[in-house]
Amino acid sequence: NALLVPRLLVPKLACRIKDPIIVTTPNVTSGSNVQLYCNISGAASAITGHKWIKKEAVLQSDDTSSHQTVYDLNEVNTDTSGEYVCKFLTNPPAEGIVFVTVKPHVLVYKKSEHGNEGDTGVLICKCSSYPSVTEWTWYKKENEQYLRIVNGTDNRFFIKSSGNKTELHIVNLDIEKDPGEYFCNGTNEVGQDGATVSLRVRSRLAALWPFLGIVAEVLVLVTIIFIYEKRRKPDEVLDDDDGGSAPLKSNATNHKDKNVRQRNSN
Amino acid sequence: MSSPASTGLASTPPDGGWGWAVLFGAFISIGFSYAFPKALAIFFKEIQDFFGTSYSEVAWVSSIMLAATYGGGPISSILVNRFGSRPVVIFGGLLCGIGMVSASFCTSIMQLYICVGLMSGFGLALNLQPSVIIIGKYFLKRRPIANGLAMAGSPVMLCTLAPLNQFLFDNFGWRGSFLILGAILLNCCVAGALFRPIGHATGPIQKEANKEVKETAKAVGFLAATEEEEDKQCCAKFNQYLDCSLFKHRGFLIYLVGNVLMFLGFFAPIVFLAPYAKHMGIDEYSAAFLLSILAIVDMIARPTTGLIANSKWVRPKIQYFFSFSIAFNGACHLLCPLASDYAGLVIYSVFFGLAFGMVCAMLFETLMDLVGAVRFTSAVGLVTIAECCTILLGPPVGGALIDTFGDYKYMFIKCGAVMVLAGTFLFIMNYYNYRMLAKEEKAVGTKDPEHGKPMNEGSNNWDSEKMQDGQELEPLTDEQGLKKEVNGLTEV
C-alpha cells in the first residue's frame, strides 16, 4: 500500500503545473447593487481578457489584463439567480464560479383550474430560481387546515415533480370532494415558498342545458317562420306560379316597367 | 326595373319587402361562414394541451375548415341550382350543428379534423353560397347595398363570437363549448327558413330556353347556334346544374384571374398583424386591440361601400371601383413597413380595415354584375374553388418569407405588390370589357330594330338600371339573346 500511494501521487504531481488560484465573491443570496468579483493569482500566462458567462450566454467581456474582473448586479432575485462563471483569457483559460442563490419563488401555471367531472385535473406550480427546488409538497385546504397530499393518496392523487416544476394529477374528479384550494410548497437550500391554486369541477351536464335551450329556440323560430309563410302563401301563389303575367299585376304601378311590359305583350 | 326575361329571372326582384328578412338571414349565414373558423382559434391552446399535439397540428383544423368552406363551393352551386337556396342552407345548418356536437365527444385530433374541419366546414359552404345567391334574386336596384350589409355580417359575427367563445371556454371547457356552439350554428337553419323561394328554379328555365333556341336556330339557320347545339348535347345535363360555359365568358374569366391573384395577398397581413406588432415590442393586449380596430372599421366600411356602390355615379362603373379598392388595399400594405411605432400601426389598421371592408363588400356584387343573377349560382361555385388554393397558400407563403428574411416587411411588400398588380390588371381588363360590351350592345341594337327600340327609350329613363341591364344582357351567349326574342314573340 505504501508503495502504491506514492506511485499514484507522483504522476499527479509531476504532470501538474501549478493551477492558478481564483478567489471569488462569497456566495450571494440577497441585496441590491451587488458586485461580483474574481481575483486570479499565479496565472499560467499573460491575461488577454475577461468574460462573464451565465448559462452559455456571454454577459460581459473585455480585453484588459487586470488580475481582477468585476460584474455588477442590479438586484439579487429569481431572474438574476444562477451560476456566474468568470473566465480569464489566459493560455489555458482559467474559470471561477460565483453562486448567486435565492430562496424559491413559486408561480402557478394558472391561478384557477377547471376540470370536468370524471376527467383528470392537473394543477401545476413552477419555480425558476437557483438553486432548483429539492422538495415539493402539496396541501389541500380543508376547513382552514392544510392537509398534506402524498403521491398515491386515495389512489387518485399523483404528484410528478422536478427541479423547476411540480404537477398534481387528480384522477376521476369528484364534484363533491375535489373543488377547493390547493397549496404547493417548494424548498431549496436557501429557503421555501409556496402558492395557491384553486380548482373548480364542472358538472358533466353543465353544458347540456344551454344546448337544449338554444335548440328549442331554433325549433320555435323555424316553426314560426314556416307558419307565417303558410298563412301568407295564398296571396302569393298566383304571383309565383305565373311568371309571365305576374309582373304586369304586381308592377303595374312601376313606370319604368311599363315600357318593356307593353312591348312584350304587344 | 329590368324585365325578368332579360335578367333570366322568373320574377322581378322585389328590392324590399321580404327581401329585408332574407337579407337578415344572409347576414347571419355569411357571418357564421367567415367568422366561425377564425373564432375557433381561442380553443386551440387548450386542445393542444389536451391532445398533446403541436400548435401547427391544431391549426390544421382551421385550415381544413376554410378549405372545405371554399372547396365545397361548386357542390353548393349544383345543389342550389337543383333545389334552391332554402333546403341547402337548412341542410348546411344541420350539418354544421351535428359536426360541432360530435366534435365535443372527440377523443383524437384526427376526429376533430373530420368533425370540425370537414363536416362543419362543408356545412358552412352550404351556408355561404346560397346566401350570396339569394341576395341576387331578391335585390337588383339596391343590390350593392344589400351585398354590403350582408357581408358586414362577417366582422359583426367575429366581434360577437370572439368574446362569446372566451366566455364559453371559461365556463364550460372546450367540450362543453363545442356542444353549445353546435346549437348556436343551428341558427343557420333559422336563416335558411327565411330564404323564401322566389320565382322558378333556374334549371327548368334553361332547359326550356335551350329547347326553344334549338328550334329557332334550325328555323332561322344560324351556324353559330347549331355548333353550340352539338356542344350542348354533350354536357347538357351537367350544364343544367353547373354552367361550365362560364369559362367562355369574358367578364367571368377576368374576374377569376384577378381575384385568384388578389387572394394571394389578401389574408396574410391579418394573420401576421398581431405577431408583427409584438415583434415591434408592443404588448399583447395592444396588439390584439389593433385587430379590434380593424374589425370595427371593417364593420362600418362594408355597408358604406354598398351605399356608395349603389349610387348612380358608381354603379355603372362598379368594376373600376372594385379594382381601385384592391389597389388601395395593396398600397396600404406597401406603406405599412413605414410605420415605426404603435400610432403608425393604428393608422395602418384603420386604413387596412377600410380597404378590407371595401373589397369584401363588393366581392360578390361585381361577379353578379358581370355574369347576371342567373349564372351567378354556378359562377360563385367555380370562383370559390379556384380561390381556395390561393387563400390557403397566402399565409404560409407569407410565413415562409418572414422566416427566411427574419423581417416582416418583405411579407407586407409581397402582399401589397400582388394586390396592386391584381387591381391594375382588373382595371385594365375591365376597361377593355366595358368597351367590348358597349360595342356589342350597339351591334344588337342595330341588328334587331324591334328589340332595340325599348332599350333606346329605356336608356333615357333608367340610368344605372339600364347600364346594369347592359352588363347582364350582353354576356349571355347568342342563343340566349335569341331566347329574349323568343320570349317576346311568344308573349305577343
Interface residues (C-beta under 8 A of the other chain):
Chain A: H114 N116 R202 A206 A207 L208 P210 F211 L212 G213 I214 V215 V218 L221 V222 I225 F226 E229 D239 D240 G243 G244 A246 P247 S250 N251 N254 H255 K256 D257 N259 V260 R261 R263 N264 S265 N266
Chain B: M1 S2 S3 P4 A5 A10 S11 T12 V101 S104 D170 N171 F172 G173 R175 G176 S177 L179 I180 G182 A183 I184 L186 N187 C189 V190 A193 L194 R196 P197 I198 G199 H200 K453 P454 E457 G458 N461 W462 E465 N487 G488 E491 V492
